[in-house]
Amino acid sequence: MKHTFSLLLSAVFALSATTVHADIKAGQSAPAFTLTDIQGASQSLAQYRDKYVVLEWFNSECPFVQKHYESGNMQSLQQRFGDKGVVWLTINSTNPNSSNYRDPARSREIVQEWKMKPTALVLDPDGKVGKMFGATATPHMWVIAPGGKVIYAGAIDDKASFRQADIKTAKNFVTAALEDSLAGKQVAVAAAPAYGCSIKY
């Protein structure tokens, strides 16, 4: 019953795919983009073409995002795979007119408060990159292999809830995709429906 309620709740938060312009799937080439991170530096997908890259759509005000950060789960993944040379770009596509928008200064504070460990937190205030990929929710995840091909797109895991307790029993699709590919194996699960809060484009 609780799981059913969580799924219903996530459906309320989920943004209809008709409001975005693309839907980049596993097997496709990730579209090129350049964004500015909260430190003022340029971050482009091209500069990391020889590395694995994780894209994580982010909104600090979303309870589904808070689930993964307040538990330390997301920071643990960022650290674990960062140590293996994986680039982790956390992307905030919130429109500046939204009450959920956090400017670079506040975003830097959030990174410190939550002890976040991505390669960079980048802002996409006009939503161009989010719509380019077809990002609908926070967190919505993509894993890109060296050379630029997407090997996973979708939810972070299979528990569509904002309860921290569910993390322990969830299958983490991002972890599985990276582990499979880093081991030279075919990615077993290359897609899963995204869940979370609608992106405030």
C-alpha positions, 0 to 999 in steps of 0.5 A: 500500500505504501509503495502504491501511494509513493507511485501515485505521489511520484505521478503527481510530481512527474512532468509530462514528457510532452512539455520537453523537446527530446528524449535521449535514450540509451544507444544514442549519442549524447547531444553536445552542450556547454554550461557554466558551473556555480564557480563561473567555469565552463563545463562542456560534454566535449571536454570529457569525451574520453571519460564516463559522464553521469548527468544528474538533474537536480533541485535542492527543494525536491523531496526526492532529491533530498532523500538521496542527499540527506541520506548521503547516498548521492554524495557516496555515489559521486565520491565512489565513481569520481575515484574511478575517473567518472565525471559527474555533472549535476544540472539544475534546470530550474527557471529563475522565476520559480520559487525553487531557483537557487542562484550560484551563491546559494547553490555554493552554500548548498554544495557545502551544507550537503557535502556534495561531491560532483565534478561540477554543479551547473545551472541551466536557467533557460532549460535548454539542456534539460529539454535537449535531453528530455529531462522531466524530473529530479533526479533524472539520470543519464550515463554516457560512455567514453566516445559519447554514447548514452548507456543508461537513461532514467530513474536513479533506482527502482523505488519511486519514493522519497523515503530514505529507508527505501534506498537500502533495498532499491536497485540503483540503476546508475550504479549497475550501468557503470559497474557493468560498463566499467567491467566490459559487460553489456549494461543489463538495464539501460532505461527505467521510467524517471520519477521525482519532482517535475523540473521547473522549466 
